[in-house]
């Protein structure tokens, strides 16, 4: 785990590298350290390795879906406390209700989102230190 970092560590699990790059640009300007994981398999591995302060999780990925990653995180003693923001194009209201009410994710962002929406969502969960 990285202890001497400037900002808090956020892991972005996403199968589109352009989206990871965009999130890195937006959040690194706010002092956060961003790590990317290309897809669910790599994502769950990095969650266990890095123990990030927050996970930004896409739902629709070809190798392992976001809900499966989320379930594995919550089933593991070492990672269940890590907050998760779902970031997805699957933005029907029923999906949001399932995510927030049933699965108890910390927040739900629909793509496309504005930089301010992303920052607001992250700062709601990770207050500035």
Residue, then its C-alpha position, 0 to 999 in steps of 0.5 A: x500500500x502506498x502510504x506517502x502519497x500526496x492525495x488519496x488513492x482512487x482506483x478506476x476500473x474501466x474497460x475504456x482507456x480513454x475514460x480512465x485518462x479523462x478521470x485521471x485528468x479531472x481528479x489529479x487536478x484536485x490532488x487525488x492519485x488515480x490508478x487505472x485497471x483495464x477491466x474487472x479481472x485486473x480491477x479486483x486484483x488491484x483492489x486487493x493489492x493497493x487497498x484504494x481509498x475509493x473505487x470508481x467502477x464501470x458495470x459493463x466490461x467484457x471480462x468480468x462485470x462490475x457487479x461481480x467485482x463489487x460482490x467480490x470486494x464486499x465478500x472480502x474482509x480486507x476490501x469490504x470497507x472501500x467505498x464504491x461509485x458506480x460509473x456507467x452508461x447503464x443509467x436507467x433509473x431502475x439501475x440506479x435504484x438497484x445500485x444505491x438501495x439494494x447493493x448499497x453502493x456509495x454513489x452512482x454516476x451516469x455517463x456521460x457526466x460533467x467534470x463537476x459531477x465527478x468531483x462532487x461525487x468523489x468529494x462527498x465520499x472522500x472529504x478533502x484532507 
